[in-house]
Amino acid sequence: MSAVLEIAGLVKTYQTLFGKPRVALDHLDMEVYQGQIHGFLGPNGSGKSTTLKTLLGLLRADAGHMRILGQPVPRMLPQVVSRVGAIVEAPAFFGNFTAHKTLLLLAKAGGVPKHRVDVVLDQVGLANRAEDFVKTYSLGMKQRLAVASALLKDPELLILDEPSNGLDPAGIREMRDLLREQADRGATVVISSHILAEIQQTCDSVTIISRGRRVAAGPVSEVLAANDRGTYRVRVDDLPRAARILADAGAQITVSGDQIIVHDLADPAWVSRALGLHDLWVRELAPVAQLEDAFLSLTGGGPRRGQFRPVDNSEWPEERGPAPEPPFEVTGQIIENGRHA
Ligand SMILES: Nc1ncnc2c1ncn2[C@@H]1O[C@H](COP(=O)(O)OP(=O)(O)OP(=O)(O)O)[C@@H](O)[C@H]1O
């Protein structure tokens, strides 16, 4: 498998007007292989946008090497740009243009044949609204238009920042199918997203970053296996009572719908025994490998009762331990067993 995207030792520091320079990327490495849908994940402020902008020549790196489709960038960017489709920040479209006109202009500017406009409108499910003004579009429709613009060149590499943003559940599924179609025809797709369940379902491989560094990478199944923290789903008839018994017995649990999620469980039989002692019989006990769990444990991002989690704080030197928690209180949020209820 050949690498379509390679980043090695990328460093980017922002100079701030007041205070210390901010290290956004701290020797970041990343590889994405051909034909894959690759998830690019990290907490707020971890450096995702900075990486993508640097890759696309919108920002200048301080150090490091990058290659797109085998070509060193930014030096060879003009040679590869026609083979890359990207949306890094939500593009601003003219509200008084129709989607069709918008794409026609973009096609003309990019030297793309006109017939591609109807193809991509159809691909993103906007064909029946193509003659409406963009200002009448919902957020999800604007997102589809943005993706259509990235698909115009029939790119070999598609880079999408939060492609499911604003889409309803059916739209998310359509987006997933669309990305899979792109990968099936041999294109490579990189998506950044905060919807971890979506990434888990959509992506073949992931890179997880924190404070501008890679903290995990590889096929989704391997990242999940390497970070399996013994999470199990339990279904039982008297759920509130079972939850109380398990919590009292010292288990870390989250109640979610009609199930209890038990975390950090070394021996699942312990659950059956603990509940059986109280005449409660387990209907289902199954392992759940969640990307969300892996993400939170790798980036240290679990919620704490009554506190906001700080965004990735790149000014804080690692040798001083974890960055301090802000002291302010959260109101109006229920956090159960250390997790959002
Ligand atoms: N123009 C800028 N000037 C100064 N600091 C910046 C600038 N842009 C980004 N940063 C800082 O660089 C770090 C990385 O930001 P970046 O936007 O790349 O993160 P991100 O992972 O894309 O975050 P999010 O998920 O919230 O979009 C953050 O600490 C951010 O405050």
The ligand as an SDF file (V2000), in Angstrom:
LIG
                    3D

 31 33  0  0  0  0  0  0  0  0999 V2000
   -3.9230   32.2880   14.2650 N   0  0  0  0  0  0  0  0  0  0  0  0
   -3.5860   31.7810   15.4480 C   0  0  0  0  0  0  0  0  0  0  0  0
   -2.8590   32.4980   16.3190 N   0  0  0  0  0  0  0  0  0  0  0  0
   -2.4920   31.9960   17.5320 C   0  0  0  0  0  0  0  0  0  0  0  0
   -2.7970   30.7410   17.9470 N   0  0  0  0  0  0  0  0  0  0  0  0
   -3.5170   29.9700   17.1080 C   0  0  0  0  0  0  0  0  0  0  0  0
   -3.9580   30.4500   15.8250 C   0  0  0  0  0  0  0  0  0  0  0  0
   -4.6610   29.4540   15.2150 N   0  0  0  0  0  0  0  0  0  0  0  0
   -4.6660   28.4110   16.0790 C   0  0  0  0  0  0  0  0  0  0  0  0
   -3.9790   28.7270   17.2070 N   0  0  0  0  0  0  0  0  0  0  0  0
   -3.7310   27.8590   18.3740 C   0  0  0  0  0  0  0  0  0  0  0  0
   -3.0980   26.6690   17.9010 O   0  0  0  0  0  0  0  0  0  0  0  0
   -3.6040   25.5420   18.6150 C   0  0  0  0  0  0  0  0  0  0  0  0
   -4.1700   24.5330   17.6090 C   0  0  0  0  0  0  0  0  0  0  0  0
   -5.3120   25.1140   16.9860 O   0  0  0  0  0  0  0  0  0  0  0  0
   -6.1330   24.3650   15.8350 P   0  0  0  0  0  0  0  0  0  0  0  0
   -7.1650   25.3280   15.3390 O   0  0  0  0  0  0  0  0  0  0  0  0
   -5.1910   23.8070   14.8430 O   0  0  0  0  0  0  0  0  0  0  0  0
   -6.8150   23.1840   16.6610 O   0  0  0  0  0  0  0  0  0  0  0  0
   -7.9910   22.1850   16.2110 P   0  0  0  0  0  0  0  0  0  0  0  0
   -7.5480   20.8370   16.6450 O   0  0  0  0  0  0  0  0  0  0  0  0
   -8.3160   22.3830   14.7820 O   0  0  0  0  0  0  0  0  0  0  0  0
   -9.1720   22.6860   17.1340 O   0  0  0  0  0  0  0  0  0  0  0  0
  -10.7860   22.5830   16.9240 P   0  0  0  0  0  0  0  0  0  0  0  0
  -11.1410   21.1480   17.0370 O   0  0  0  0  0  0  0  0  0  0  0  0
  -11.2990   23.3740   18.0950 O   0  0  0  0  0  0  0  0  0  0  0  0
  -11.1060   23.1890   15.5890 O   0  0  0  0  0  0  0  0  0  0  0  0
   -4.6370   26.0820   19.5990 C   0  0  0  0  0  0  0  0  0  0  0  0
   -4.0080   26.2470   20.8500 O   0  0  0  0  0  0  0  0  0  0  0  0
   -5.0330   27.4150   19.0090 C   0  0  0  0  0  0  0  0  0  0  0  0
   -5.4180   28.3250   20.0070 O   0  0  0  0  0  0  0  0  0  0  0  0
  1  2  1  0
  2  3  1  0
  2  7  2  0
  3  4  2  0
  4  5  1  0
  5  6  2  0
  6  7  1  0
  6 10  1  0
  7  8  1  0
  8  9  2  0
  9 10  1  0
 10 11  1  0
 11 12  1  0
 11 30  1  0
 12 13  1  0
 13 14  1  0
 13 28  1  0
 14 15  1  0
 15 16  1  0
 16 17  2  0
 16 18  1  0
 16 19  1  0
 19 20  1  0
 20 21  2  0
 20 22  1  0
 20 23  1  0
 23 24  1  0
 24 25  2  0
 24 26  1  0
 24 27  1  0
 28 29  1  0
 28 30  1  0
 30 31  1  0
M  END
$$$$
